[in-house]
């Protein structure tokens, strides 16, 4: 894949991203004939006397980017096609997240949950149960739940359409190494991405308030409105929350981790310190350590914050277009009161299904109706079941 074209003019790398906002000391100007080195094999880094060399890590592919201006500070085999595991859910989120209001309500059906691969991680959604769209995204980002991905894909028009939509989003962003065969990142023949493309997805995601919110959320109740079946989801990104022997990284703001047998461990991680935001993408460390993907990412982030003010660029990410929203959506932090959302062609549920949430709208004469619906709801509640595994089960995003 050709690297970004060099910009003419005396400022070199600065001209590559017209209008970019620098959030810290600017690096030295590059020559006008600057050319990306990201197509080259092996570690790419331009030595300078006052810049330390990047640490040696075992990952097959990685990239360190300063998001202030898109400068790639160092990389290894940035365009090498590799299975992405659940880091591909960042592309899924970029594609589907803008389409639905976070306060909208969707009742999960058995059809929504059909086709989940055995061994997939699950958020623990239950059929016949209403969830806000924000609940579903908590399931995607925190638990890497394939049940949440399948439900949102169903709302988007189906599994195949969502895959096609994701491929179009990748094309629009310039992610030429990515081939989507499964919307949730599950190991599927022919499905690949690259450290470069995943960095594009991470960069684009952080420009969207909802994406950034979910990517940085450490814990959330599912459903967030509570209830007898509510439980707490904890983000499986150990570098964010600090778990299983990994210390949380100071300043980390997300983004997404992943794991499958074929892909190994993968991680897109962004951190902010002193007004500078760095993005590290790391794919399939080979050291054998159970926390290698997190510790190697930590090392690259530490190096990046030290090197960024003076490091020369080996490439640059293109400027991100603003996220286009297709409906009346708002950032999750400012979402409106929940409203019903139903798939096309499915009749709306009767208002009585939510009477216990809206009791204050009813007159005293409706109290008998409440009791009757509550009794029916108890019977239905006992029939609800979790698909395939308990909350957070599976190994896909461990």
N, C-alpha and C positions, 0 to 999 in steps of 0.2 A: 504494500500500500504506500503510495507516495506520501512524503511528509508535507506539512503545510508549506505553501510557497513563501519564499523570503520576501520581505518588504524592501522596497527601494528607499533610499534616504539615509541621512547621517545617523539615525538612532537605531537602526537594525532591528533588534528583537522588539523594541517598544512599538515600532510601526506594524508589527505582525498582528497586534490586537488593538485596532483603532478604538479609542474611547475606554480602554481598560482603566480601572481605578486601582492605583497602587496603594496598598494598605500598610506600607512600611518603607524602609530605606530601599531605594531602587538599586538594582544590581548594575554592574558596569555595562555600558553600551556594547552591543555586538557589532561586528563589521557588517556593512551593507550586503555582503554576499553570504550572509548566514544561511546555512542549510541544515535541515533536520538530520539528526543521526539516528532517529528511532527505527529506521528500516534495517540497521546493521545488527549483526549477531553479537552476542556477548554483552558485557557491561559497557555502557556508554556514560562517560564522565570526562569533562575537560579539566585537567589538573591546573591549579593555580597555586602560587606559593602560600597564599593566606587562606586557602580553603582545604579542609581535611578531606581525604578520600572517603567515599561511602563505605560502610561496614560490609564485610563479607557475610552473605546470607545464603542459605541453601535452596531458596525458592527457585523454581524453574523460570519464573518471569516476575518482574516487579517494575514499579515506576513511582517516582517521587515528584510531585507537582506543587508549585506555589500558586494557589488560586487567585492571588492578587492580580497577576498578569498572565497566568497560564504557562509560565516557564516550567519546563520539565528539567529538574535539576540533575537527575541521573535516572538510568533505566537499565534493565536487562531484558533483552528479547521482547521488547514491548509489543510487537505484533505477532508473537508466536500464538497460534491457535490452540487453545486448551479448553477443556470443559469447565464451565464457570460455577457449577453447583448453584447454591441459593443467592450468590451475588447477582445472578440474572434477574432476581426479583426487583432489583433497582430499575431495570428496563421495563418490567411489568408495571411498576408503580408510575414511572414516567408516562406510560401509555394510558393507564386506566384511571389513575387517581384524580386527574382533573375532570372526569366525566360525571361524578356524582357528588352531591352535597354531603358533607360529613355528618350532618344531622339527620339525613334521610334514614328511614327504617326499612329493612328487608327481612322477610321471614324465610329462613333457610329451608329448602326443600330437599327431599331425597335425591331429586334430579340434580340439584346443585352439587351434591357431594359424590356424584357418580364418577368413576374413572380414576379415583385417587390410587396411585401406585403403592403397592405393599412396601412398607419400610419408610414411607414418607413421614416427615415431621408434621404434627397436627397441632392446631391451636385448641381444639376441643369443642368446636361448634356442634350444636345439636339441631337436628331437623325439627321443623315445626316451631322453632323458637325465633322471635324477632330480635334483630340486632341493628344497632345503628351502623352506618357505613364506617364510622370511625372505629367501632369495635372490630370490624373485619380487617381494617388496616393495622390495628394493634396486633391482630393475629398474624398478619403477613410479616411485619417488621420485627416483632419481639420473639415470636415462636417459629418464624419461617413456616407457618402453617399452610400446607397444601390444601386443607379444607377451606381456608379463607381465600386462597388464590382461586380455587375452583368456583367458589360462590361468586366472587367478583367477576370472574371470566364469564360465568353464566349470565350475570347481569349485563355484561358488555356485549352479549350476543352469541356467546358460545366459545368453546375451547379453540376451535380452528380459527375463527375470526380474530380472537385475541392474539393468537400466535402471528397471524398475518399483520395485525395492527402493530405488534411489537417489532416485527421486521421492518415495517415502514418507519417507525420511530427511530430505529437504529440507523436506517438509511438517511433520514433527515438530519440526524446528529453527526453524520460522517463516520459512523462505526462500521467500517467495511469488513472487519474480521468476524463479525457476529452472525451466527446462523442459529435461528430459534427453532427448536423442535418440540419443546415442552415449556409451557409458560411459567412453571414453578421451578425450573432449573434442574429437575430430576434427570439423572443420567439417561440420555436418549441418543441413539446412533446419529452422528452428523451434527450434534449440537456443540458449538464452540463459541468462545469469545476470546478476548485478549486483555492484557493489562492496560493497553491503550484504550480500548473500547470501554472497559469497565470504569476507567478514570473519567471518560466522557460522561458516562451515566451518573457517576457520583457527583461530578461538577454540576451537571444539569439539575440533578435532584436537589442540591443544596440551594439553588436559586428559587425553589418553590417552598413557601411557608409550611404547607402541610407535610410535604416530604421531609423537610428538615425537622419538623416537630416529631414525626413518628420515628425517624432514624435516630433521634437522640433520647427517646423515651426509655427509661430504665425499667419501669414497672407500670402495670395498668390492670384494672379490674375488668374481667370479661364475664358478662357485659358490664359496661361502666355504670349502668343504672342499678346494679346490684340484684338481689333476689336470692332465693334459696340455693340456686345452682351456681352462683357467681364464684369465681376464684381469681387468684392473682397470677398474671403472666409476668415472668421476668425475662428481660432481654438476654438472648443466648450469646451476645457479643461480650466475651469475657473482658476485653480491654475497656469496654464502656462501664460495666457494672462491677468488675472485680470479682471473680469467682474461679473455683477449681484451680487454685494456685496461681492465678494471674492478678497482679496488682492493677487497679484502674489507672488509665493513663491521664495525667493532668492535662485538662483542656480538651479532651476528646469530645467530639460532637456527633458521633455516629461513624459509619453509615450502615454497612451490612456485611455479615459473615456467612459462610456456607461450608458445607461438607458433603461429599458423596464418596463412595468407594473408588470410583473411577477418577474423580476430579481431585481427590485429596482435600485439604483445607484451602479455602480461598477467603480473602478479606479485602474489603474497601474500607479505609478508615480515614476520617478527617479530624484534625485537631486545630485549635486556635490558641495562640499565645501572643500577647503584646501586639494585638492588631493584625497578626499574620495568620493565615489559614493554609495549612498544608494538607495534601491528599496523598495517601499511600495506597497503592493497589499491589497485592502480593498473591501469587498463585502457586500452590502445591509445593510447600517446603519439603525437602528431602532428608532432613536431619533425623527424622524419626521421633523427635520430641513431641509429646502430646499437646504442648502449648507453643510449638514452634511458630505457627502462623502469627500469634499474638506477640511473641518476644522478638521475632525478626521485624515485624511492623514497628514495634516500639523502638528498636535500634535505628530503623530508617527515619522515623519521625524525629528522634533526637538529633540525628545527623542533619536532617533537613533544616531544623530550626537554627542550628549552628551555621550551616553553610549558606542558607538562602540569601542573606544580604549581599554576598560577594560572589556566589557561584555563577558560572557561565551556563547558559541554557544549551541543552542538547536537542531540544525540540520545544514545541509549544502547542497547547490545546487551543482550538478555535473558540472564539467568543460564543457564548450560549445565548440562543434566542429566548425571550421570555416565554414562560409556560402559557399555552393557550387553553382556556377553560371553555367547555362546550355547554355548560349548564349554569344555573344560579348557584355557584359554589362560593364558599368563603373559607379562609383559613380555619383550621379546626379550633383554634383558640377563641374564635369569634363566631362559632357556628350557631345557627338559629335553633329554636325548639324543634325536636324531632317531628318529621312529617312522614307519612307512609310512602314507601316506594315499592312498586310491584313490577314484575317482569311483564313485558308486552303480552297481551292475550290472556293474562291470569286475572281473574276477578278479584276485586279488592276484598280484604278481610272485613267482616262486620266490625263496627266501632266497639261492640261489646267485648271483643277480644282484648281491648286495652282499658277496660273499665276500671281495673284496680289502679291504673296510673292516673286516671282522670276523674276520680270520685268526686272531686270538688266541683265539677261541672254539673252534677246530677242533683235533682231535687230529692226531697225525702221520699217522694212517691216512687222513685226508682230504686230504692234500697233492696226491694225484693228481687229485682232483676240482677243486682250485683251479686247477691247470695247465690242465685241460680247459676250465673256464669262462673263464679268462683268454684262452685262444686264441679261443674263440667271441666274447668281448667285443671283441677286437681287430678282428675282421671287422666286427662291428656298428658299432663306433666309426667306422670309415672310411665307413660308409654314412650317418652322421648329417650333417645339413646345416642351415645357418642359413636361416630363412625370409625371403625377399625382400631382405634387406639385411644388411650387416656390422654388428657391435655398435655401437650408438649412431647408426646411420644415419638418414636421413630429416631432415625439417625441422620436424617438428611441435612440438618443444620447444626449438628453437635459442635 
